[in-house]
Amino acid sequence: MARLNFAGPQDLRQLQKLSTPVWIFDVDRHGIWWANSQGLAFWKAGSVDELRLRDFSSDSATVRERLRQIVELASDDGQINDTWTLYPSGEPQTVILSFQPVEIEGTYKGILIELVQLLGRDANDDTWRLLEAARATSLMMTTFSMEGQVLTQNPAALACYGAPGSSDDGLTQLQARFRDPALAEKVLNCGSSNELAHWEAEMRTAAGLRTHALSARMGRDPVNGDAVTVLTEEDVSERVRLRALQESEKERLKHAVAESSDKLRISQERFELAVQTAAIWDWDVVEDRLFLSPNFTEALGYERGEFTEHLRANRIASVLHEEDVAAYEAKIVDHLAHPTRPLTHEMRFVTKSGEARWYHCQGKCVTDEHGKAIRSVGLLTDITERKALEATLLVSQRMEAIGQLTGGIAHDFNNLLTVIQGNAELLKEFQGSDDELTAEIVSAVRRGADLTKHLLAFARQQTLIPKAVDLHQLVPEMKKTFLRTISETVTVDFEAAPDLWPVHADPTQLETAILNLALNARDAMPGGGTLTIACRNAEAQEIARATELELERHDYVVLAFSDTGKGMSPEQVQKAFEPFYTTKGVGQGSGLGLSMVQGFSRQSRGDTRITSVPGRGTTVSIYLPRAEVAATPRANPTPPEIALGQDEHIHILEDNQHVQETVSKLVRSLGYSVTTSDTAAEALEWTHRNPQADLYLVDILLPGGKSGVDFARALKTRQPSANILFMSGFSENQLASSSGEELGANFIAKPFDRSAISKALRHVLAGARVAQKA
C-alpha cells in the first residue's frame, strides 16, 4: 500500500475534524508543515503559517536520527507509538505520540503525528531524567522477554539493529544478534538469576559484524510486572583493534620494558574493566540543579545523600583536582555559549579519600526554542587506568628511542670534541695566538660535552638539578658561541625585559632546549631569515587565563623563539610534540627535539606552546617558573693545573686518525715520548717488537673485531705490570657492563682537556687508580 500523499492543506479537511492534536512534520526541511486546531493549541500557535515559521534548528542530532528512523523503518500503512519529550513553550511535556510516514507535495518525506496521551508527572524528576538520558546516550539499550524477544529498544539500539523481525532459521531475536547464538543463553541466565555480567562479543548489526561490550542484568516490565533481561551494549570495535595493535607494540618492546610488562598487563586488564561502566549526569542549567547517577557517587566514595549535601554546600569544583578547575570552568562556559557543539573533556575528580581519578566527559546541551541551553546531559567514563597505561607506554617508547639515539652519537661526537679541544689548547701554547678565540673554542667544546652528557642522563632519567638561572647572561653567552654558528644566513636577535626574573631550571637542560629550538628555526628558514629570542615576565593572573597550558597559578618567565620561516599548518602544530613526528625529510631530523623540549619544561613545572601561521613563521614559547632567589653569576674559571711528564714512553691505541694525532700532540706537549697504533692487532704486534711502554693509553671501541679491552687482557698475560689508561667517547657507565673490572681500574672520558689528561697520566704512572669524567 502506497504512503499517503498530501499535496496541500486542502487534502487535510478530514484530519481537521479530529478532536486530538494532530500535525504533519516535514522531515526533509525539519519543520511543522500543517496542524489541526487542536495541534495549534498544543504548540501555542495562532495559525498554521505562524507554526511553519517555528524554528526547530536547535533539535539535537538524536532527535533528527529518531525521525529518520521512523520514516525508514515504519511500514507504509503501519503506525509507531513512542514516548517523547516536547517543548511547545520552552517547558518539557512528556507525551505518547503515534507516527505514520507520509509524503508532502509529492516530493518531501513527512510524518503524520497524533498526540495519543499527555503523560502526568507521577514519577520523580530523577526517573524522567534517566529516561531522557537513556534515549540520548550512544549506548545501545534493549529489553528482552525471557523468551529472547525484543520488548523495547532505545534509539541507539534501533539505529544499530533496525526494527526487530522474525528469523528464517528459527532463532529468537536475541540469538539473531550474536555471531555465536549460544551466547544468548548467557544473557537470559543473567536475567533469570539476578546476576550482573560484563563481556565482549561479536554482534550481527546493520553495518556488519562489530565487537560490542555487553552488560546484562535482570529487570521488571513496568507494564505487566514480568521478569525481563536488560542488555546494554557499547561498540568497542575500534578499541579492540587498537588493543591488538598495542599488544603487537608491547611484543616489539618486550626487551626494553621487560621489568614493567607485568604491570602493563595488569593495567590493561583494569582499564578494560573500568571503561565498561559509565556514569550519567543531568544538569538543569536554569534551576542550577545537578543530578549524577548513583554509580558515580559510589565511585567517589560517598553515600548518595552525603554527596548531594556536599555539592549543595561546596559546588562541583570542590570534588575536582585543583589543577583542573580552571580548565573545567572555561570548558563549561564554552559549552553553554555554543550549545550545538558536543562536549568532550578530560579531568580529574578527587574521591572522598583524596585519590585523584581521571574521567572522560562526553555530553550535549538541550536548548529552548531560542537556542539557549537549558539542560546539559551526558556520560562520565573512568579512564584512570588508560591514562596510566598510556604514560607507561610513552615513557618506554621514548626511553628506547633516546637510548638508541644517544648510544649512536655519543662516541663520534665526543671524538670530534676531543680533536677540537685538543687543538685549541695546543694553539694556546704558540706565541701570538688569540687567547680570547681559543678560550671561546674550549668553552664551546665544554658546552658540547655537557650536552652529550645531558642526553645520556636524560636517557637514564636522572634527577634534574634546577637552580636560579639569569637569562640575561645565559642566552647572550650561547649566542656568542653556539647560536652564531647555526647559519650564515640566519640573524639571531635577543630581546629581554630589563626587569626579567631569573628562572628555576636545570641550566644544562635549558641550554639543550635553546639549542634544539634554534636548530629547528634554522631548518624552517633554508633561504635565511631572522630568529628572535624574546624573554618576558608572565604574572600569575596571565597564567590563570592560559587554560590550554598545564601550569600552576604562579609567576613564570616566557622564553619565546620566533622565526620567519615557512610555518606549520594547524594539523602539524597539533602533532608537533609527538615523539618521532617531524616535517623534515628522511635523515634530516629524529622528531625528538620538540618532545624533549616539552618534556623538560613540564618536568620543570612549566610548559611549552606553539603558534604558527603557514608562510609567516612559527613561535615556540617555553614557560618556566620564576626563581625565588637571585641567580648567582657564573664564576670565571681558574687556570687549570698541568702535571708534566718526565719523558716516559706512552703508547696510544686509537683508530680515529684525527683523534690519534691530536691526543699524541697533547701528550708530547706534556713531556712524554709517544708511539701509536690503529688497531688492537697492530698494538699487540708492536709489543712483540719493542720494549714495554711506561703506559698504554687505549681507546675502547676499535675496528677489526678486537676492542681495547681485548687488547688489555692479551697484554696483561705477557706484561702483568703494564699500566693501562682507557679512554672512550662513551660514558663509563655505558661501557662497564661489557668491559669488566679492567675498565673500572682507570678510565678518562672524551673529550678531555690538557689538564685532565695530564693528571690522569701522572696518577696511573704513580700507581694510583683514576676514573675521571671530562
C-alpha positions in Angstrom: 0.0 0.0 0.0 1.4 3.4 -1.0 2.0 6.1 1.6 -0.5 8.9 2.0 0.4 11.9 -0.1 -0.8 15.4 0.8 -0.5 18.0 -2.0 -1.7 20.8 0.2 -3.8 21.8 3.2 -7.0 21.2 1.1 -6.3 17.4 1.4 -6.5 17.6 5.2 -10.1 18.6 5.8 -11.0 15.2 7.4 -8.0 15.4 9.8 -9.1 18.9 10.8 -12.2 17.4 12.4 -10.2 15.2 14.8 -10.5 16.1 18.5 -6.9 15.2 19.3 -3.9 17.2 18.4 -2.5 16.2 15.0 0.3 17.7 12.9 2.5 16.8 10.0 6.2 17.2 10.4 8.4 17.8 7.3 11.4 15.6 7.9 13.4 16.9 4.9 13.0 20.6 5.8 12.8 19.9 9.5 9.7 21.9 10.5 6.0 21.6 11.0 4.1 21.7 7.7 0.5 21.6 9.0 -1.6 21.2 12.2 -5.3 20.9 13.1 -6.8 23.3 15.5 -6.0 21.1 18.5 -2.4 20.8 17.3 -2.1 24.6 17.0 -3.4 24.8 20.6 -0.8 22.3 21.8 2.1 24.1 20.1 0.7 27.5 21.3 0.5 28.9 17.8 -2.2 31.1 16.3 -2.1 29.8 12.8 -0.5 27.2 10.5 1.6 29.9 8.9 2.9 31.0 12.3 3.7 27.4 13.2 5.5 26.9 9.9 7.9 29.7 10.9 8.7 28.0 14.2 12.5 27.3 14.4 13.4 23.7 15.1 17.1 24.1 14.1 18.3 23.6 17.7 17.0 20.0 17.8 19.8 17.6 18.6 21.2 15.0 16.2 19.5 12.3 18.3 16.0 13.9 17.6 16.8 14.1 13.8 18.1 10.5 13.8 14.9 9.2 15.5 12.7 11.0 12.9 14.7 9.5 10.1 14.4 6.0 11.6 10.6 6.4 11.7 10.4 7.3 8.1 12.7 4.5 7.0 11.6 1.7 9.4 7.8 2.1 9.6 5.7 0.3 7.1 3.6 2.4 4.6 0.3 1.6 6.3 1.5 1.0 9.8 2.0 3.2 12.8 4.6 3.5 15.5 3.9 4.6 19.1 6.8 6.2 21.1 7.3 8.3 24.1 8.8 11.8 23.5 9.6 14.9 25.4 8.5 18.1 23.6 9.0 21.7 24.4 5.9 23.6 22.9 6.6 26.7 25.0 10.0 26.0 26.5 8.7 23.7 29.3 9.1 20.0 28.8 5.9 17.9 28.0 6.2 14.1 28.1 3.8 12.6 25.7 2.9 9.4 23.8 2.9 10.0 20.1 1.6 8.0 17.1 3.7 8.3 13.9 2.8 7.4 10.3 5.1 8.2 7.4 3.5 10.3 4.6 4.6 12.3 1.6 4.2 16.0 1.2 3.7 17.9 -2.0 4.7 14.8 -3.9 8.4 15.3 -3.0 9.2 15.7 0.6 9.2 13.0 3.4 6.9 13.7 6.3 5.4 12.1 9.4 1.7 12.3 10.4 1.9 12.7 14.2 -1.0 12.3 16.6 -0.8 13.1 20.3 -2.2 9.9 21.9 -1.6 10.7 25.6 -0.2 13.5 27.7 1.7 11.8 30.5 1.5 13.0 34.0 4.4 13.7 36.4 3.7 10.8 38.7 7.4 9.7 38.6 10.1 11.8 40.3 12.4 14.1 38.3 15.3 11.6 38.5 13.2 9.0 36.7 12.4 11.4 33.8 16.0 12.5 33.6 17.2 8.9 33.4 14.6 8.1 30.8 15.8 11.1 28.6 19.5 10.2 29.2 18.8 6.6 28.1 17.2 8.0 24.8 20.1 10.4 24.2 23.0 8.1 25.1 25.1 6.5 22.4 24.9 3.2 24.5 22.5 0.7 23.0 19.8 -0.5 25.5 17.4 -3.3 24.7 14.8 -5.0 27.0 14.2 -8.7 26.1 11.5 -11.1 27.3 12.7 -14.3 29.0 11.9 -16.0 25.6 14.5 -13.8 23.9 12.2 -11.5 22.1 12.6 -7.7 21.9 10.2 -5.7 24.1 11.7 -2.3 23.6 15.0 -0.6 22.5 16.3 2.9 22.7 17.2 4.9 19.5 20.8 3.9 19.6 19.9 0.2 19.5 17.3 0.8 16.8 19.8 2.5 14.6 22.3 -0.3 15.1 20.0 -3.3 14.6 16.8 -1.9 12.9 13.3 -2.9 13.8 13.0 -6.4 15.3 11.8 -9.0 12.9 11.4 -12.8 12.6 14.3 -15.1 11.8 14.1 -17.6 8.9 16.3 -20.1 10.8 14.2 -20.3 13.9 16.4 -18.1 16.1 15.0 -15.8 18.7 15.5 -12.1 18.2 18.2 -12.2 20.9 20.0 -15.2 19.3 19.9 -13.5 15.9 22.0 -10.6 17.2 25.0 -12.8 18.1 27.6 -14.3 15.7 27.5 -17.2 18.2 23.8 -17.7 19.0 24.7 -19.8 22.1 25.7 -16.6 23.9 22.1 -15.6 24.1 21.6 -18.1 26.8 24.3 -16.3 28.9 22.3 -13.1 28.6 19.0 -14.7 29.7 20.7 -16.5 32.6 21.7 -13.1 33.9 18.1 -12.1 33.8 16.8 -15.2 35.5 19.5 -15.5 38.2 19.5 -11.7 39.0 23.3 -11.5 38.3 25.2 -8.7 36.6 27.7 -9.7 33.9 30.1 -7.9 31.5 31.8 -9.3 28.5 32.7 -8.7 24.8 31.1 -10.4 21.8 30.8 -10.1 18.1 27.4 -8.9 17.0 25.5 -9.0 13.7 24.5 -5.3 13.2 23.0 -3.5 10.2 26.6 -2.4 9.4 28.0 -5.9 9.6 30.0 -7.7 12.3 31.0 -5.4 15.2 32.6 -6.1 18.6 30.4 -4.9 21.5 31.0 -4.6 25.2 27.9 -6.2 26.8 26.3 -5.7 30.2 23.2 -7.8 31.2 21.1 -7.7 34.3 17.6 -8.6 35.5 14.7 -6.1 35.3 10.9 -5.9 35.6 8.5 -5.0 32.8 6.7 -1.8 34.1 3.6 -2.7 32.1 2.8 -6.2 33.3 5.5 -6.9 36.0 7.1 -9.8 34.3 10.8 -10.5 34.7 12.8 -9.2 31.8 16.5 -9.0 30.8 18.1 -5.6 30.2 21.0 -5.7 27.8 23.3 -2.6 27.4 25.9 -2.5 24.6 28.8 -0.3 23.6 30.6 -0.6 20.2 34.2 -1.2 21.1 35.4 -2.4 17.7 37.9 0.4 17.3 39.2 -0.1 20.9 39.7 -3.8 20.2 41.6 -3.0 17.0 43.8 -0.6 18.9 44.3 -3.1 21.7 45.5 -5.6 19.2 48.0 -3.0 17.8 49.0 -2.2 21.3 49.7 -5.9 22.1 51.9 -6.0 18.9 53.8 -2.9 20.1 54.3 -4.4 23.5 55.8 -7.5 21.9 58.2 -5.4 19.9 59.3 -3.5 23.0 59.4 -6.5 25.4 63.2 -6.3 25.9 63.1 -2.6 26.6 60.2 -2.9 29.1 60.7 -6.4 30.5 60.6 -5.2 34.1 57.3 -3.4 33.6 55.5 -5.9 31.3 53.5 -7.5 34.1 52.4 -4.1 35.4 51.3 -3.1 31.9 49.3 -6.3 31.5 47.5 -5.7 34.9 46.9 -2.1 34.0 45.4 -3.1 30.6 43.0 -5.6 32.3 41.9 -3.0 34.9 41.4 -0.5 32.1 39.1 -2.8 30.2 37.0 -3.4 33.3 36.9 0.3 34.1 35.6 1.6 30.8 32.7 -0.8 30.8 30.9 1.4 33.4 29.9 4.9 32.6 28.0 7.4 34.8 25.2 9.7 33.7 24.8 13.4 34.5 21.9 15.7 34.0 22.3 19.4 34.8 19.3 21.7 34.9 21.0 24.9 33.8 18.0 27.2 34.5 17.5 25.9 38.1 21.2 25.0 38.6 20.4 21.6 39.8 22.8 18.7 39.1 21.9 15.0 39.0 24.6 12.4 39.0 23.8 8.7 38.8 24.5 6.6 41.9 27.4 4.6 40.5 29.4 7.7 40.0 28.7 8.8 43.6 29.8 5.4 44.8 32.9 5.5 42.7 34.0 8.7 44.5 33.4 7.0 47.9 30.3 9.0 49.0 26.9 8.0 50.1 24.3 9.4 47.8 22.7 11.8 50.3 26.1 12.8 51.7 27.3 13.7 48.2 24.2 15.7 47.4 24.7 17.8 50.5 28.4 18.2 49.8 27.7 19.6 46.3 24.9 21.9 47.6 27.4 23.4 50.1 30.6 23.4 48.1 29.7 23.2 44.3 31.2 20.7 41.8 34.6 22.4 41.8 35.2 21.1 45.3 35.5 17.5 44.0 37.8 18.4 41.1 41.6 18.3 41.2 42.8 21.8 41.9 44.9 21.9 38.7 41.8 21.1 36.6 39.3 23.6 38.0 40.3 26.5 35.7 40.1 24.4 32.6 36.8 22.8 33.6 35.2 26.2 34.3 36.4 27.6 30.9 35.1 24.4 29.2 31.6 24.8 30.8 31.4 28.5 29.7 32.2 27.5 26.2 29.8 24.5 26.4 26.9 26.8 27.4 27.9 29.5 24.9 27.9 27.1 22.0 25.1 24.6 22.8 25.1 22.9 19.4 28.7 21.6 19.9 29.2 18.3 21.7 31.1 18.5 25.0 34.3 16.4 25.2 36.7 17.0 28.1 39.0 15.0 30.4 39.6 16.0 34.1 40.4 14.5 37.5 37.9 14.1 40.3 39.0 13.7 43.9 37.5 10.9 45.9 36.4 11.2 49.5 39.7 9.5 50.5 41.7 12.1 48.5 42.6 9.9 45.5 42.5 11.6 42.0 40.8 9.7 39.2 40.6 10.7 35.6 37.2 10.9 33.9 36.3 11.4 30.2 33.2 13.6 29.9 31.0 13.4 26.8 27.7 15.2 26.6 25.4 17.7 24.9 23.1 20.6 25.6 19.3 20.7 25.4 18.1 24.1 24.2 14.8 26.0 24.2 13.1 27.5 21.2 15.6 30.4 21.2 18.6 28.1 21.0 19.6 28.8 24.6 21.0 26.0 26.7 18.5 24.9 29.4 20.0 21.4 30.2 23.2 19.5 29.8 23.3 15.7 29.8 26.0 13.2 29.1 28.3 10.4 30.3 31.3 10.2 32.6 33.7 7.4 32.0 36.6 6.4 34.3 39.8 6.5 32.3 42.3 6.4 35.1 43.9 3.1 34.2 44.1 4.1 30.5 46.0 7.3 31.4 48.5 5.3 33.5 48.9 2.8 30.7 49.4 5.5 28.1 52.0 7.2 30.3 53.9 3.9 30.8 54.0 3.0 27.1 55.1 6.6 26.2 58.0 6.5 28.6 59.0 3.1 27.4 59.0 4.1 23.8 60.8 7.4 24.5 63.5 5.6 26.6 64.1 3.0 23.9 64.4 5.7 21.2 66.6 8.0 23.2 68.8 5.1 24.3 69.4 4.2 20.6 70.0 7.9 19.7 72.5 8.7 22.4 74.3 5.4 22.1 74.8 6.1 18.4 76.0 9.7 18.5 77.9 10.0 21.8 81.1 8.2 20.8 81.6 10.0 17.4 80.5 13.4 18.8 82.9 13.2 21.7 85.7 12.2 19.4 85.1 15.3 17.4 85.1 17.4 20.5 88.4 15.8 21.6 90.0 16.9 18.3 88.6 20.5 18.6 89.5 20.9 22.3 93.0 19.4 22.0 94.0 21.5 19.0 92.6 24.6 20.7 94.6 24.0 23.8 97.7 23.3 21.7 97.1 26.5 19.8 97.3 28.4 23.1 100.9 27.2 23.6 102.0 29.1 20.5 103.1 32.7 20.8 100.9 35.2 19.0 97.8 33.0 19.3 94.4 34.8 20.0 93.7 33.7 23.6 90.2 35.0 23.5 89.3 33.0 20.4 90.9 29.8 21.7 89.1 30.3 25.1 85.8 30.5 23.3 86.5 27.3 21.4 87.4 25.5 24.6 84.3 26.9 26.2 82.1 25.7 23.3 83.6 22.2 23.5 82.8 22.0 27.2 79.3 23.0 26.5 79.1 20.4 23.8 80.4 17.8 26.2 77.8 18.9 28.8 75.0 18.5 26.1 76.2 15.0 25.3 76.3 14.0 29.0 72.8 15.6 29.4 71.4 13.4 26.6 72.8 10.3 28.3 71.5 11.4 31.7 68.1 12.1 30.1 68.0 8.5 28.7 68.7 7.2 32.3 66.1 9.6 33.7 68.4 11.1 36.2 67.0 13.7 38.6 67.3 17.3 37.4 69.4 19.8 39.3 67.5 23.1 39.0 68.8 26.4 40.2 68.2 30.1 39.6 69.4 31.0 36.0 69.8 34.5 34.7 68.6 34.5 31.0 70.3 37.9 30.6 73.6 36.1 31.0 72.8 32.6 29.6 71.3 33.5 26.2 73.9 36.1 25.1 76.7 33.6 26.1 75.1 30.9 23.9 74.6 33.4 21.1 78.3 34.2 21.2 79.2 30.5 21.0 76.6 28.0 19.7 73.9 30.2 18.2 76.0 32.3 15.9 77.0 29.1 14.1 73.5 27.9 13.2 73.7 29.5 9.7 75.4 32.3 7.9 72.1 33.4 6.5 70.1 33.5 9.8 70.2 36.5 12.1 69.7 35.9 15.8 68.2 38.8 17.8 67.9 38.7 21.6 65.2 40.8 23.4 64.7 40.7 27.1 62.7 42.8 29.5 65.1 44.9 31.7 63.3 43.6 34.9 63.4 40.0 33.8 63.1 37.5 36.6 65.5 34.6 37.0 64.1 31.1 36.1 64.2 28.0 38.2 65.5 25.2 35.9 68.4 22.9 35.2 70.8 25.1 33.3 72.2 22.2 31.1 68.8 21.1 30.1 67.8 24.7 29.4 70.8 25.1 27.1 69.8 21.9 25.3 66.2 23.2 24.8 67.5 26.6 23.5 69.9 24.8 21.0 67.1 22.5 19.9 64.7 25.3 19.2 67.4 27.4 17.4 68.2 24.5 15.1 64.5 23.9 14.4 64.2 27.6 13.5 67.2 27.4 11.2 65.8 24.4 9.4 62.5 26.2 8.9 64.4 29.0 7.1 66.5 27.3 4.5 66.7 30.5 2.5 67.7 32.6 5.5 65.7 34.8 7.9 65.6 36.1 11.5 65.3 34.2 14.7 64.1 36.4 17.6 64.6 35.1 21.1 62.4 37.2 23.4 62.2 36.9 27.2 59.4 38.4 29.3 57.7 38.0 32.7 54.2 36.5 32.9 52.4 37.1 36.2 50.1 34.6 37.8 46.9 36.4 36.6 48.0 35.9 32.9 48.9 32.3 33.6 45.4 31.6 35.1 43.9 32.7 31.7 46.1 30.3 29.7 43.9 27.3 30.2 45.5 25.3 27.3 48.7 25.1 29.3 49.5 22.8 32.2 50.6 25.5 34.6 50.1 26.3 38.2 48.9 29.8 39.2 52.3 31.2 39.8 54.7 33.7 38.2 56.5 32.4 35.1 59.2 33.6 32.6 58.4 33.2 28.9 61.2 32.4 26.6 59.8 32.7 23.0 61.6 31.7 19.8 60.1 33.3 16.7 61.3 32.5 13.2 60.3 34.0 9.8 60.2 30.6 8.1 57.6 28.6 6.3 55.3 28.0 9.3 53.1 25.0 10.1 49.5 24.0 9.4 47.1 23.6 12.4 47.4 19.8 11.9 51.2 20.0 12.1 51.0 22.1 15.2 48.7 19.6 16.8 51.2 16.8 16.3 54.4 18.7 16.8 55.1 17.5 20.3 54.5 13.8 19.5 57.8 11.8 19.7 59.2 10.9 16.2 56.9 13.3 14.4 58.8 15.6 12.0 58.1 17.7 9.0 61.7 17.3 7.8 62.9 14.9 5.1 64.3 11.4 5.8 67.6 11.7 7.6 67.1 15.4 8.4 65.6 15.0 11.9 64.6 12.5 14.5 61.4 14.1 15.6 62.5 14.1 19.2 63.6 17.8 19.6 60.2 19.4 20.4 59.1 16.4 22.5 62.3 16.7 24.6 61.7 20.5 25.0 58.1 20.0 26.2 59.3 17.2 28.5 61.9 19.4 30.0 59.6 22.3 30.5 56.9 20.2 32.2 59.4 18.3 34.3 60.5 21.8 35.4 56.8 22.6 36.4 56.3 24.7 33.2 55.0 24.0 29.7 55.6 24.8 26.0 53.2 26.2 23.4 53.4 26.6 19.6 51.7 29.2 17.5 52.2 29.3 13.7 50.8 30.8 10.5 51.7 29.0 7.3 54.0 31.2 5.2 54.6 33.6 8.1 56.7 31.7 10.6 56.4 29.9 13.9 56.8 30.9 17.6 57.6 28.3 20.3 57.2 29.6 23.8 58.7 27.9 26.9 57.1 28.8 30.2 59.5 28.3 33.2 58.7 29.1 36.8 60.1 32.2 38.4 63.1 31.5 40.8 62.5 32.6 44.4 66.2 33.6 44.7 68.5 35.7 42.6 70.8 33.9 40.1 74.4 33.5 41.0 76.7 35.0 38.4 78.9 32.4 36.6 82.3 32.5 38.1 85.3 32.9 35.8 87.1 29.5 35.6 90.5 29.3 37.4 93.5 28.3 35.3 93.8 24.5 35.3 96.9 22.8 36.8 99.1 20.9 34.4 101.1 17.9 35.6 104.1 17.4 33.3 105.8 14.1 32.4 109.4 13.1 32.7 110.0 11.7 29.2 108.1 8.4 30.0 107.0 6.4 27.0 103.3 6.4 26.2 101.8 4.1 23.5 98.5 5.3 22.2 96.0 2.9 20.7 93.3 4.9 18.8 91.6 4.1 15.5 90.4 7.6 14.6 93.4 9.3 12.9 92.3 12.8 13.8 91.8 11.9 17.5 95.1 9.9 17.5 97.0 12.8 16.1 95.5 15.4 18.4 96.0 13.2 21.6 99.6 12.4 20.5 100.3 16.1 20.3 98.7 16.8 23.6 100.7 14.0 25.3 104.0 15.1 23.7 103.3 18.7 24.8 103.2 17.4 28.4 106.8 16.0 28.2 106.2 12.4 27.1 107.5 10.3 24.2 104.8 8.8 22.1 104.2 5.9 19.7 100.8 4.9 18.2 98.8 2.0 16.8 95.5 2.0 14.9 94.1 -1.5 15.8 94.4 -4.0 18.7 96.3 -6.4 16.4 98.8 -3.8 15.4 99.3 -2.8 19.0 99.9 -6.4 20.1 102.4 -6.8 17.2 104.2 -3.6 18.4 104.5 -5.0 22.0 106.3 -8.1 20.5 108.9 -5.9 18.7 109.5 -3.2 21.3 110.3 -2.8 24.9 107.5 -2.3 27.3 105.9 1.2 27.3 105.5 3.0 30.6 101.8 3.4 29.9 99.3 2.3 27.3 96.5 4.9 26.5 93.8 2.7 24.9 90.6 3.6 23.1 87.9 1.0 24.0 85.9 0.8 20.7 88.2 -0.3 17.9 87.7 -1.8 14.3 88.7 -5.3 13.3 86.7 -7.3 15.8 89.1 -6.7 18.8 88.3 -3.9 21.3 90.6 -2.0 23.6 89.6 -4.3 26.5 90.5 -7.4 24.4 93.9 -5.8 23.8 94.4 -5.1 27.5 93.5 -8.7 28.5 96.0 -10.1 26.0 98.7 -7.6 27.1 98.3 -8.4 30.8 99.0 -12.1 30.1 102.5 -11.2 28.9 103.1 -7.9 30.9 101.1 -8.2 34.2 102.6 -4.9 35.4 101.6 -2.9 32.4 100.0 0.5 33.2 96.7 1.0 31.2 94.5 4.0 30.9 91.3 3.5 29.0 89.6 6.4 27.1 86.3 6.5 25.2 83.6 8.8 23.8 81.0 6.7 25.7 80.4 7.2 29.4 82.0 4.8 31.9 78.5 3.6 32.9 77.6 2.6 29.3 80.8 0.5 29.0 81.1 -1.0 32.4 78.9 -4.0 31.7 80.9 -5.1 28.8 84.4 -4.1 29.9 84.7 -5.9 33.3 87.0 -4.9 36.1 89.7 -3.7 33.7 87.6 -0.7 32.8 86.9 0.1 36.4 90.6 0.4 37.1 91.5 3.6 35.1 89.3 5.5 32.7 89.0 9.0 31.2 86.1 10.1 29.1 86.3 12.1 25.9 86.5 14.9 25.3 89.2 15.7 27.9 91.4 18.9 28.3 95.1 19.1 28.7 94.9 19.4 32.5 92.7 16.3 32.8 94.8 14.0 30.7 98.0 15.3 32.4 96.6 14.4 35.8 95.3 11.1 34.7 98.6 10.0 33.2 100.5 11.0 36.4 98.0 9.1 38.6 98.4 5.9 36.6 102.2 6.2 36.4 102.3 6.7 40.2 100.3 3.5 40.7 97.0 5.3 41.8 93.6 4.4 40.3 91.8 7.1 38.3 88.3 7.3 36.9 87.9 10.9 35.7 84.9 12.1 33.7 85.7 15.1 31.5 
